[in-house]
Structures are given as structure tokens and as C-alpha cells.
Amino acid sequence: MTTLTASVLKPLIETLARGTFFTVINVKINGETRRYNCRLGVKTYLKGGDLPFSAEEKNLITVFDVFKSEYRNINVATIKELQVRGIKLITDSKPTPHLLTLLN
């Protein structure tokens, strides 16, 4: 069985979280644990311009934090827990086979 690595987790988030709110718990670069209640694809607060780096190359996923009303870049490799559509995934555990079929 496959573990939830960044290469599996990123497409899983993009598939399951499309059009819905979800929660991510990750470890920030300073070692602090952070909980985000967020959504993908929010464009309301965009001010224009491009990021000075490639989010894809840095393995980041851009989300909108609904409580802070700000965009955040989350490093997929530091995600410890994901809750979406009633499913709670912990990255240290192994996913069930039916979750991996959602990626196909």
C-alpha cells in the first residue's frame, strides 16, 4: 500500500477539495504547527501580478485561509493532517485503496 507522500497528497487535495472548504494542519518553516481552514480557487481578493517564484517547483499549494481572509502557500510535504468532505487523512498513516482511485 502507498503512504501519503507529497506526490500523492497534492493531487488528492486538488481532487477532493475542489469547490469545498477543507482543513489542513501542517508544520510551518519555523517548526510551529498551524491549522488552516481554507478553500482552493478563490479569486475574489486577487490584486494582480505573479508570484516571484514557482509554487509547483517548491511543492506549494496556494489556498485561501477563510478566517484570516488571506492567501497562503502551504508546503505539501509538511502537511500532517487533511480533513475534506468528511474524510480525515493523517499523513503518517496509509490511505485506503478507494481514496487512491479518486486520482485516476
C-alpha positions in Angstrom: 0.0 0.0 0.0 1.2 3.6 -0.7 1.8 6.1 2.0 0.6 9.6 1.7 3.6 11.4 0.3 3.6 14.8 -1.2 3.4 13.4 -4.7 0.2 11.6 -3.8 -1.2 14.2 -1.4 -1.2 17.2 -3.8 -3.4 15.6 -6.5 -5.6 14.2 -3.7 -6.2 17.7 -2.3 -6.8 19.1 -5.8 -9.3 16.4 -6.5 -11.2 16.1 -3.2 -11.1 19.8 -2.2 -12.3 21.3 -5.5 -15.2 23.6 -4.7 -15.4 22.9 -1.0 -13.9 24.0 2.3 -11.2 21.9 4.0 -8.9 21.9 6.9 -5.1 21.4 6.8 -2.7 21.0 9.7 0.9 21.5 8.8 4.3 22.4 10.3 5.4 25.8 9.3 9.1 26.5 8.4 9.7 27.8 11.9 8.5 24.5 13.4 5.2 25.8 14.6 2.1 23.7 13.9 -0.7 25.7 12.1 -4.3 24.9 11.3 -5.8 26.3 8.1 -9.5 26.4 7.3 -9.3 27.0 3.6 -10.5 26.7 0.1 -9.0 26.3 -3.4 -9.6 28.6 -6.3 -10.7 31.8 -4.5 -10.1 34.7 -6.9 -12.1 37.5 -5.1 -9.2 39.1 -3.3 -6.5 38.9 -6.1 -4.7 42.1 -6.7 -2.9 41.1 -9.9 0.7 40.2 -10.6 2.6 37.0 -10.4 4.4 35.2 -7.7 8.2 35.8 -7.7 8.7 32.0 -7.6 7.1 28.8 -9.0 4.8 27.2 -6.5 5.0 24.0 -8.5 8.8 23.8 -8.2 8.6 24.5 -4.4 5.9 21.9 -3.9 3.4 24.5 -2.6 -0.3 24.6 -2.9 -2.0 28.1 -2.8 -5.1 28.2 -0.6 -7.4 30.9 0.7 -7.5 31.0 4.6 -11.1 31.8 5.3 -10.6 33.0 8.9 -7.7 35.4 8.0 -9.1 36.3 4.6 -5.6 35.9 3.1 -3.9 33.6 0.6 -1.4 31.1 2.0 1.1 28.9 0.3 1.3 25.5 2.1 4.2 23.2 1.5 2.6 19.8 0.7 5.5 17.9 2.3 4.8 19.4 5.7 1.1 18.6 5.9 0.3 16.4 8.9 -3.4 16.2 8.6 -6.1 16.8 6.0 -9.9 16.9 6.6 -12.1 17.2 3.5 -15.6 16.0 2.6 -15.9 14.1 5.9 -12.6 12.3 5.3 -9.8 12.7 7.8 -6.3 11.8 6.5 -3.2 11.7 8.6 0.0 11.7 6.5 1.8 9.3 8.8 -0.9 6.6 8.1 -1.7 4.7 4.9 -4.7 5.6 2.8 -7.4 3.2 1.9 -7.3 1.9 -1.7 -10.6 3.6 -2.7 -9.0 7.0 -2.0 -6.2 6.4 -4.4 -8.7 5.5 -7.2 -10.1 9.1 -7.0 -6.9 10.3 -8.6 -7.5 8.2 -11.8 
